[in-house]
Amino acid sequence: MARLILEFNHEELNQLQFPVMVEMWDKVMGNGINNRKMCAYRKQFNEQERQLIRRYYNIFYGWYLRTGTPQHHRMKPTTYQLLERAIQFFATQ
């Protein structure tokens, strides 16, 4: 069975607006489990999705604050869709 992998260039990665997630992460996650934003996050994403979002948060943090956006990055279409949802979630918090 063939797997579809998308490759994004520098411009496409920047259009994803990943800095929104980096900037808002502490505001959503940093105030403890009982805060309203964290509860909304847990309702919106299941455990497996949260693990992948956390993994990409670390990647995005590195790109945004350390190395800059790479020239190319590959991911599954489902990962891309999840990241779009997550970035939209963080943008509205």
N, C-alpha and C positions, 0 to 999 in steps of 0.2 A: 504494500500500500504506500502510495506516494504521500509525502508530507509537504505541505505548503509553508514556506518560510518567506516572510517579507523582508526586504532590505531597504532601509531608510537612509537617505543621504543627510548631510549636515542641515540643509534647509528644511527638509521634511521633519527632522527631529526637533528643530527649533519651533516649527509650527505646532508641534504637540503641546507646547506651553508647559513643559515640565517644571519650570521654576515656581509655578503656582503651588505645586505639591510641596516642594522644598520649603517655601516660605510659610505655608500654612500648617505644616506637619505638627510643629510644637503646639500650636493653638488648638488643634483637634486632639492630639495625643497627650500633651503635656500636663493636663489638669486632672488626671486620675480617671479611674474607671467609672465613677459615678457622674461625671459631667455629661451634659446633654449632647454635646458634639460627639463624644466618644460612643455614647449609646446609639446615636444615629449612624455612626460609622459601622458599628457591630451589626446593626439591622440591615444596612445596605449591602454589606459584603460578608460572605461566609468565610470560615477559617482558612480554607485553601486559597481563596482570593486575597485575603489579608496577608498571608505569607508572601505571595507573589508581589503584592503592592509594596510590602516592606522591603523586599529584595530590590525592586526597582526604585524605591525611595533612596536607598543607599547608592545605587548607580547614578541616579539623577543628582544627588547631593555632590557626588564626586565630579560630575560634569559641570554643574553650576558653580561650585565654589573652589574647585581645585584645577581641573584639567581643561575645561571647556568642552563644548559639544564635539564628539568625534566626527570624522568624515563619513563613517558608515556604521550602522548597527542593524542586526538581524533579530527578528522575533516572530512568533506565531501570530496569525491573524486574531486568534482569541485573546492573546496577551495584549495586542494593540487595542482591541475593543475594551478590555478591562481597564487598561490604563487611561483611555479616554473617559470612561465612566468615573474612575477615581479622581482624575484631574478636575473633572466637572464638579464632583462632590466637594473637593477641597476648595474650589473656586467659589462655591456658594456658602461656605461656612464663615 
